[in-house]
């Protein structure tokens, strides 16, 4: 796909280098059009080397090829990342005083804008009005992420991670029917614009007393990656976060609602409360199967040298309950990390779990021989069903972000399929 990458003059301009690389990996031709200020942050040779195309900012350069209209006319997709408040204001006003703004004014391709600026600028009524103007004209604006900004301040205004910008842009292009993303990239699929996705993540903790709990090591990174992928595809996202480190939550894109919970029963209450309005529910949390029968109100004391016996009671199966009370064509997705043994393979255990839980999709992770735990790269197979038969997808390997994009793309396809099936 012929993609134009506009880069405005902000500190996040360096992330444009990763965006170019990602687009090139996906076989896009990338014409980089920076503003003059962007070149104060990243030099033209970097953009030229990564994109393999010449880079200029001025409408009077390469005048024989009528660059200021040709680039926009040729483009099949225009991405501006980062877009500063100033650039957004110029586009909203229809100003064309450099090559990038002229390109935006001449293109008929889908335009994706990824703003990045200080929180005050993002929330200023002028910027709010300009963003509303762009959206009303059909420009696709990716919500900035919340997190550390250039100085010591933090808040909404960060450029989302390059892979999130690319995933969002490609979902826009797909939705516009102009996608030629390679199959298997994990990006192909419908947009989730207007959909509401509820994702549980992290690990539940069961209190023994005011200071102690039974818990597990789940960090919540997979759930956060899913939230980012779903948001990037245009969905409204609620993350039900079981004991996730607040530092990790800053990786969430702006506009993600976070509902913090601790125990399995709290997680169940939150998921059930959000179920009625959800188009899809994803249980990525590691849920404690048991909880102490009693929680003491004051700190437990040693009673002697004989050790301690805890009595545990079974927690509810949250996923099963969501499936039993499924609403309409609501899609319900579970995760399963399995190991095999002498009699049964990990995949066979996963198939059995798929049937037992009654989910639409089960994301199966073979953790035999420590194949996945603690590693950045992971390998999953998505189990589903078609015409009454269980289907097992090809093994898909990648980072937690890649896997999440694959899961969200599959979810989007299934939602569309379910709704079009009488
Ligand atoms: N899950 C749940 N409620 C529970 C336990 C698990 O909703 N009480 C969800 C998990 O979030 C996950 C899926 O069910 O999406 C599978 O989790 P897993 O722990 O593998 O399921 P269990 O039913 O506990 O299976 P096992 O008997 O193998 O422990």
Boltz pocket constraint, residues with backbone or C-beta under 6 A from the ligand:
constraints:
  - pocket:
      binder: B
      contacts: [[A, 283], [A, 284], [A, 285], [A, 286], [A, 287], [A, 288], [A, 289], [A, 315], [A, 316], [A, 317], [A, 318], [A, 319], [A, 320], [A, 333], [A, 334], [A, 335], [A, 336], [A, 337]]
      max_distance: 6.0
